[in-house]
Amino acid sequence: MQPKEYSSHIEAILDPDERLHTLRWISGKLAGIDCDTIAVCGASGMLAVSVVDERPDVDVILVRKKEDSTHSKLPVEGVRGREYVIIDDLVSSGDTITHIVDSIKEFSPHSQCVGVLLYHPSRRNSPTYNVYTGESLTSFLDWCQDA
């Protein structure tokens, strides 16, 4: 058997054992948020949206990472819903979350972020640092903009 090699931020999606836990966690948290779209950025984000199978009423929007023109010149692809939830692994600087919000705002000005789910294993069991909605979302997005 070959040894597994993952960076810590993508292990939750690529490691077969972690992936099942991660997708179940995302599905459970997403069930409590009223949204019509999931927004992600990059390859790990696209892998995380397989949870959409359980929510056929939810569409997906992919925001390409800055300066990523592989496969497409479009900075934002997918269905632009009215209310979206960002799914990302973790936040260290706030740059990815800010990039997603700004890109969607430019492409679809009437869309609104209604939640952020952070699925990194170190965050999943934290009652404070994994799901942002309502007032905590406003504070979190402000922090991302200022970071």
N, C-alpha and C positions, 0 to 999 in steps of 0.2 A: 504494500500500500504506500502510495506517495504521501509525503508529509504535506500538510495543509499550510499554505502561505497566504495570509490576508492582512491587509492593513486594518487597524482596529475599527475604523469608521465604516468599512464595507463588509466586515465579517458577518454582521447581522443579516445580510442579504445573500452572500455567497456561500457561507457555511451551511450545509444542508440541515444540520440540527438547529442552528440558530434561526434559519429562515422561517421554519414553521412557527416557532415561538413569536418571531417578529411579525409575521403576517397575521397571526391570530390576535396579537396585541393591537395592531393597527386597525383591524376589522372591528374589534370591540370598542375602541375609542372613537372610531369614525361613526359607528352606529348612533352615538349620542350627539352628533353635530348635524344640523340641518344645512345641507349644501347640495349643489348640483354639479360641482366640478372638483376634481383633485388636481392640484398644481404641483409639479415636480421639476427638478433640475438635474440633468446628467443621468448617467447610466444607472447608478444605484437607486435614483428616484424612480426610473422607469421599471426597474425590477420590483420595487415596493408597490407599484400600482396593480399588481396581479390581484390584490384584494378587491378590485373593482368587480371581479366575477360575482361577488356576493352582493353587490349594489348595482344592478343593471341600469338604474335610473341616474347614475353618476357618470359624468364624462371625464376625460383626462385632458389636461393641457401640459405640454412640455415646453419649458423655458430653457433655451440653450445657454450653456455657460458662456461667459464673456469671451469673445474672440474665438468661439468654436463654430467653424463653418464646415465641419465634416458632415457629409451626407446631405446637408441642406443649408441654404443661405437665410432661411427664415429664422428670426430670433425667437418666435413663439409659434408653436404648432398645436393644433387640436381644437376642441370645441370651447368657445369662450362663453362660459356660463355667467350667471349673475352673482352667485355666491360660491367662493372656492375655499378649499382647505389646502394649505401647503403641507406636504409630507417631506420631511428631510431627516437625515441621520442625526445630526447634532449641530449646535451653534457654538462657534468659538469667537467669531468676530462680528457676526450679523450680516456679513457681506452677501451671502447666498440668499438669505431671506429678503434683504433689501432689493437685491437684483431681481428676484422673482416678482415682488410686489411692483417695483418700478416698471419692469418689462410688460407685465399684464396691464398696468394702468395706461401705458403708452399705446398698447395694442387694442385694449378694450376698456375705455375710460369708465364705463358703467359697472364693471365687475368690482366686487368687494371681497376682501379677505375676511372670512368669518372664523378662521381657526388655523392653528399650526400644531402639527404632531411631530415630535422628535422621537425617533425610534431607536436610537443608539442604546445598546444593552445597559450602559451605565446610567441612562436616564429613565428607562422604562419603569422602574420601581419607585421612582421619586414622585410623590404626590404634588410637588411644586414645579418641577422643571421638565415636564414632558408634554402637556397639553395646554394650549393657550386659546381661550375663547373669551368673549365679553370684555370686561374691564382688564383682565390679565393680558388679553391680546393687545389692547391699546398700549399698555405699558411696555409690553414686550416689543412691539413694532417700533415704538419710540426709542427704546434702547438700541435696537438694531440700526436705526437711522443715525443715532448719535455715536455709536461705537466706532 
